[in-house]
Amino acid sequence: MAVVRPAGAEQNPSPPLPFRERGEGSGWRAARTAYLARVAPWAEDRTARMSRGQKHPVYDFLFEYYSFRPAHLLRWTPGFGAFLEGATRGDVAWDEFVERDGGLLLPAEAFPAHRLSYLQWATEYLNAVMTREPSFACFGLHEWAMVYRDPNVRHPYVPLRLSRAETDAAVDAQPLRCSHYDAFRFFTKEAAPLNRWELSRATTTEHDQPGCLHANMDLYKFAYKIIPFCPSDVVADAFDVARAARELDMRASPYDLRAYGFEPVPIETRAGRENYVEAQRALSLRAQPVRERLRDVYARLLAAQSNLPPSPLPEGRG
């Protein structure tokens, strides 16, 4: 793991701690190799599909809705404050790194000043979501609400599992409790008024909660939005959570994805809803340490801009 210097280290006369190479299987080169082994198959598969003009209703989302291209995903970084002993310009793909004492360093001060307001907002957002009680009452109906009483669907090349009347009836039979704006904004005009909350971009921090599939999926967005200042192993962890969340999301959707190898979670049935909640809980538990580490990266990076100590992690939910 990269050693991160404390806030205010630019004024500390001692040199940054090195990310030493201690032989095969250790050091930053090994960390880079391990990261690429995790993400390269997914990036390469996406590139291969694009070259063939093929669509994938589950995995394309990770590269289209989330605007981080495969080539960018394949760029490794230790994050800010880590000194890469013996590294040269050819070893990293990010211009923000500077040469320092026989290696490379990414200083926190290289973070763009015009993005500090985003950094402040995101830190507060991650704090708020992390300490909020999770809710598991939505049953994954957001994808159903996106096709409710509308002949148009988001994936026209994939059939629905039920008839249009049965699909609409599934929405009518359950209350809509979507708490995530970026899912709610795709509801059909007939479905939007049925939701418990009228969500907006401005109220995102007030409503997002750690049980939400999409809020957990979005951890990937928070990781890559501050690349290269966020360590790549955090990016990989967030990508894994996003991929698992997307799989569950679409398995519980009204689309028939068995041709793509995904068995449905039939949330139109009681047993299906119970299975969905169980999987949703497991994903929430898996996402929480990623959220905590992301919050820590954001808080330390924000504190380093003004040489202030990062605020302590908020207390857990108990």
C-alpha positions as CSV (number, residue, x, y, z in Angstrom):
1,M,0.0,0.0,0.0
2,A,1.2,3.5,-0.7
3,V,2.4,5.5,2.3
4,V,0.6,8.8,2.4
5,R,2.3,11.8,3.9
6,P,0.4,13.8,6.5
7,A,-1.2,17.1,5.7
8,G,1.4,19.9,5.8
9,A,4.2,17.6,4.8
10,E,5.5,20.1,2.3
11,Q,6.7,22.2,5.3
12,N,8.3,19.1,7.0
13,P,12.0,18.9,6.3
14,S,12.0,15.1,6.3
15,P,11.7,13.5,2.9
16,P,8.5,11.7,1.8
17,L,8.4,8.0,2.8
18,P,9.2,5.8,-0.1
19,F,7.1,3.1,-1.8
20,R,10.1,0.8,-1.7
21,E,10.9,-2.1,-4.0
22,R,11.6,-5.0,-1.7
23,G,12.0,-7.7,-4.3
24,E,9.6,-9.7,-6.4
25,G,6.0,-9.6,-5.2
26,S,6.3,-6.3,-3.3
27,G,6.6,-2.6,-4.0
28,W,4.8,-0.3,-6.4
29,R,5.5,-2.4,-9.5
30,A,3.8,-5.4,-7.9
31,A,0.9,-3.2,-6.8
32,R,0.5,-1.9,-10.4
33,T,0.6,-5.5,-11.8
34,A,-2.0,-6.7,-9.2
35,Y,-4.3,-3.8,-10.1
36,L,-4.1,-4.4,-13.8
37,A,-4.8,-8.1,-13.3
38,R,-8.1,-7.0,-11.7
39,V,-9.3,-4.5,-14.2
40,A,-7.7,-5.3,-17.5
41,P,-10.1,-8.2,-18.4
42,W,-13.1,-5.9,-18.0
43,A,-11.5,-3.0,-19.9
44,E,-10.4,-5.3,-22.7
45,D,-13.7,-7.0,-23.0
46,R,-15.4,-3.6,-23.4
47,T,-12.9,-2.5,-26.1
48,A,-13.4,-5.8,-27.9
49,R,-17.2,-5.4,-27.9
50,M,-17.0,-1.9,-29.2
51,S,-14.7,-3.1,-32.1
52,R,-17.4,-5.6,-33.0
53,G,-20.3,-3.2,-32.6
54,Q,-21.8,-5.4,-29.9
55,K,-23.9,-4.1,-27.0
56,H,-24.2,-5.5,-23.5
57,P,-27.2,-4.4,-21.4
58,V,-25.4,-5.0,-18.1
59,Y,-21.7,-4.1,-18.5
60,D,-21.8,-1.3,-21.0
61,F,-23.3,0.8,-18.3
62,L,-20.0,0.8,-16.4
63,F,-18.3,2.6,-19.3
64,E,-21.1,4.7,-20.7
65,Y,-23.1,6.1,-17.7
66,Y,-19.8,6.2,-15.9
67,S,-17.5,8.3,-18.1
68,F,-14.2,6.6,-17.4
69,R,-12.9,5.0,-20.6
70,P,-11.1,1.6,-20.6
71,A,-7.8,3.3,-21.4
72,H,-8.1,5.5,-18.3
73,L,-9.1,2.5,-16.1
74,L,-5.8,0.9,-17.2
75,R,-3.7,3.7,-15.8
76,W,-2.3,2.9,-12.3
77,T,-1.7,5.4,-9.6
78,P,-0.7,5.0,-5.9
79,G,-2.7,8.1,-5.0
80,F,-1.4,11.4,-3.6
81,G,1.5,11.6,-1.2
82,A,3.1,8.3,-2.2
83,F,6.8,8.4,-3.3
84,L,7.6,5.9,-6.0
85,E,11.2,5.0,-5.5
86,G,13.1,4.5,-8.7
87,A,10.1,5.4,-10.9
88,T,10.6,7.4,-14.1
89,R,8.2,9.3,-16.3
90,G,7.5,6.2,-18.4
91,D,6.2,4.4,-15.3
92,V,3.1,6.5,-14.8
93,A,0.6,8.0,-17.2
94,W,-0.3,11.1,-15.2
95,D,1.3,14.5,-15.7
96,E,0.6,15.6,-12.1
97,F,3.5,13.5,-10.8
98,V,6.7,15.3,-10.2
99,E,10.3,14.1,-10.1
100,R,11.8,14.0,-6.6
101,D,15.0,12.4,-5.2
102,G,15.3,9.5,-7.6
103,G,11.6,8.8,-8.0
104,L,8.2,10.3,-8.6
105,L,5.7,11.9,-6.2
106,L,2.1,13.1,-6.6
107,P,1.8,16.1,-4.2
108,A,-1.6,16.9,-2.8
109,E,-1.1,20.5,-3.9
110,A,-1.3,19.4,-7.5
111,F,-5.1,19.0,-7.1
112,P,-6.8,21.7,-9.2
113,A,-7.9,24.7,-7.2
114,H,-11.1,25.1,-9.2
115,R,-12.3,21.7,-8.0
116,L,-12.0,22.4,-4.3
117,S,-15.7,23.1,-4.0
118,Y,-16.5,19.7,-5.4
119,L,-14.0,18.1,-3.0
120,Q,-15.7,19.8,-0.1
121,W,-19.2,18.8,-1.2
122,A,-18.2,15.2,-1.9
123,T,-16.5,14.8,1.5
124,E,-19.7,16.0,3.2
125,Y,-21.8,13.8,1.0
126,L,-19.8,10.7,1.8
127,N,-20.0,11.5,5.5
128,A,-23.7,11.9,5.3
129,V,-24.4,8.6,3.5
130,M,-21.9,6.6,5.6
131,T,-23.6,7.5,8.9
132,R,-27.2,7.1,7.6
133,E,-29.3,4.1,8.5
134,P,-29.6,1.8,5.4
135,S,-33.0,1.1,3.9
136,F,-34.0,-2.0,1.9
137,A,-37.6,-1.2,1.0
138,C,-37.3,-0.3,-2.7
139,F,-37.3,-3.9,-4.0
140,G,-35.4,-2.7,-7.1
141,L,-38.5,-1.2,-8.8
142,H,-36.6,1.7,-10.3
143,E,-35.9,-0.2,-13.6
144,W,-39.6,-1.1,-13.7
145,A,-40.6,2.5,-13.2
146,M,-38.4,3.4,-16.2
147,V,-40.6,1.4,-18.5
148,Y,-44.0,2.0,-16.7
149,R,-46.8,2.7,-19.2
150,D,-44.4,3.7,-21.9
151,P,-43.8,1.8,-25.2
152,N,-40.2,2.9,-25.2
153,V,-37.6,1.0,-23.2
154,R,-34.0,1.7,-22.4
155,H,-32.7,-1.6,-23.9
156,P,-34.9,-2.2,-27.0
157,Y,-32.7,-5.1,-28.1
158,V,-33.5,-7.1,-24.9
159,P,-37.1,-8.5,-24.4
160,L,-39.1,-8.0,-21.2
161,R,-39.8,-11.0,-19.0
162,L,-43.5,-10.2,-18.7
163,S,-46.1,-8.7,-20.9
164,R,-46.4,-4.9,-20.8
165,A,-49.6,-5.2,-18.8
166,E,-48.0,-7.5,-16.3
167,T,-45.0,-5.2,-16.1
168,D,-47.2,-2.2,-15.3
169,A,-49.1,-4.2,-12.8
170,A,-46.0,-5.0,-10.9
171,V,-45.4,-1.3,-10.4
172,D,-49.0,-0.7,-9.4
173,A,-48.8,-3.4,-6.8
174,Q,-45.9,-2.0,-4.9
175,P,-45.2,1.5,-3.6
176,L,-42.2,3.2,-5.2
177,R,-39.6,4.2,-2.6
178,C,-36.6,5.2,-4.7
179,S,-34.2,7.5,-2.8
180,H,-31.6,8.1,-5.5
181,Y,-32.1,11.0,-7.9
182,D,-30.0,9.5,-10.8
183,A,-32.4,6.6,-10.9
184,F,-35.5,8.6,-10.3
185,R,-34.8,11.1,-13.1
186,F,-35.2,8.2,-15.7
187,F,-38.7,7.3,-14.4
188,T,-41.5,7.6,-17.0
189,K,-43.7,10.6,-16.6
190,E,-46.5,8.3,-15.3
191,A,-44.2,6.7,-12.7
192,A,-42.5,9.8,-11.3
193,P,-45.6,11.0,-9.3
194,L,-45.9,7.5,-7.7
195,N,-42.6,7.8,-5.9
196,R,-42.6,8.5,-2.2
197,W,-40.2,11.5,-2.7
198,E,-39.9,14.1,-5.5
199,L,-36.2,13.9,-5.8
200,S,-33.8,16.6,-7.2
201,R,-30.1,17.0,-7.8
202,A,-30.0,19.6,-5.0
203,T,-31.4,17.2,-2.4
204,T,-29.1,14.3,-3.2
205,T,-27.2,14.5,0.1
206,E,-30.5,14.5,2.0
207,H,-31.8,11.3,0.5
208,D,-29.0,9.0,-0.5
209,Q,-28.4,6.1,1.9
210,P,-26.1,3.1,2.1
211,G,-28.7,0.5,1.3
212,C,-29.3,2.0,-2.1
213,L,-27.9,-0.1,-5.0
214,H,-27.2,3.0,-7.0
215,A,-25.6,5.0,-4.2
216,N,-23.2,2.0,-3.7
217,M,-22.7,1.8,-7.5
218,D,-21.7,5.5,-7.5
219,L,-18.7,4.9,-5.3
220,Y,-16.9,4.1,-8.5
221,K,-17.7,7.6,-9.8
222,F,-16.3,9.2,-6.6
223,A,-13.2,7.1,-7.0
224,Y,-12.4,8.0,-10.6
225,K,-13.5,11.7,-10.3
226,I,-10.3,12.5,-8.3
227,I,-7.9,10.3,-10.3
228,P,-4.9,10.2,-10.0
229,F,-5.2,11.4,-6.4
230,C,-7.3,8.3,-5.4
231,P,-5.2,5.1,-5.2
232,S,-6.0,2.6,-8.0
233,D,-6.7,-0.2,-5.5
234,V,-9.6,1.9,-4.2
235,V,-10.8,2.4,-7.8
236,A,-10.7,-1.3,-8.4
237,D,-12.6,-2.0,-5.2
238,A,-15.2,0.5,-6.2
239,F,-15.4,-0.9,-9.7
240,D,-16.0,-4.4,-8.3
241,V,-18.9,-3.0,-6.1
242,A,-20.3,-1.2,-9.1
243,R,-20.2,-4.3,-11.3
244,A,-21.9,-6.4,-8.6
245,A,-24.5,-3.8,-8.1
246,R,-25.2,-3.5,-11.8
247,E,-25.6,-7.2,-12.1
248,L,-28.1,-7.3,-9.3
249,D,-29.8,-4.2,-10.6
250,M,-30.5,-5.8,-14.0
251,R,-31.3,-9.3,-12.7
252,A,-34.1,-7.6,-10.7
253,S,-35.2,-5.6,-13.7
254,P,-38.1,-6.4,-16.0
255,Y,-35.7,-7.4,-18.8
256,D,-35.0,-11.0,-19.7
257,L,-31.2,-11.4,-19.5
258,R,-31.0,-15.1,-19.5
259,A,-29.4,-15.0,-23.0
260,Y,-26.5,-13.1,-21.3
261,G,-26.2,-15.6,-18.5
262,F,-28.1,-13.7,-15.8
263,E,-31.0,-15.5,-14.0
264,P,-33.8,-13.1,-13.0
265,V,-34.5,-12.0,-9.4
266,P,-38.3,-11.9,-9.9
267,I,-39.2,-9.0,-7.6
268,E,-42.8,-9.3,-8.8
269,T,-43.1,-12.3,-6.4
270,R,-42.7,-12.4,-2.6
271,A,-39.9,-14.9,-2.8
272,G,-38.1,-12.7,-5.4
273,R,-38.4,-9.6,-3.2
274,E,-37.0,-11.5,-0.3
275,N,-34.0,-12.7,-2.4
276,Y,-33.5,-9.2,-3.6
277,V,-33.4,-7.7,-0.1
278,E,-30.9,-10.4,1.0
279,A,-28.6,-9.6,-1.9
280,Q,-29.1,-5.8,-1.4
281,R,-28.0,-6.2,2.3
282,A,-24.9,-8.2,1.3
283,L,-23.9,-5.6,-1.3
284,S,-24.4,-2.8,1.3
285,L,-22.0,-4.5,3.7
286,R,-19.5,-5.0,0.9
287,A,-19.7,-1.3,-0.1
288,Q,-19.3,0.2,3.3
289,P,-15.6,-0.2,3.8
290,V,-15.0,1.1,0.2
291,R,-17.1,4.2,1.2
292,E,-15.1,4.6,4.4
293,R,-11.8,4.5,2.5
294,L,-13.0,6.9,-0.2
295,R,-14.2,9.3,2.5
296,D,-10.8,9.1,4.1
297,V,-9.0,9.8,0.8
298,Y,-11.3,12.8,0.1
299,A,-11.0,14.2,3.7
300,R,-7.2,13.9,3.7
301,L,-6.9,15.5,0.2
302,L,-9.2,18.3,1.3
303,A,-7.3,18.9,4.5
304,A,-4.0,19.0,2.6
305,Q,-5.1,21.9,0.5
306,S,-5.1,24.2,3.6
307,N,-2.6,22.2,5.7
308,L,-5.3,21.3,8.2
309,P,-5.6,17.9,9.9
310,P,-8.4,15.8,8.4
311,S,-11.6,15.6,10.4
312,P,-12.0,12.3,12.2
313,L,-14.2,9.6,10.8
314,P,-17.8,10.0,11.9
315,E,-19.1,7.5,14.4
316,G,-20.7,4.4,12.9
317,R,-24.4,3.6,12.8
318,G,-24.1,1.4,15.9
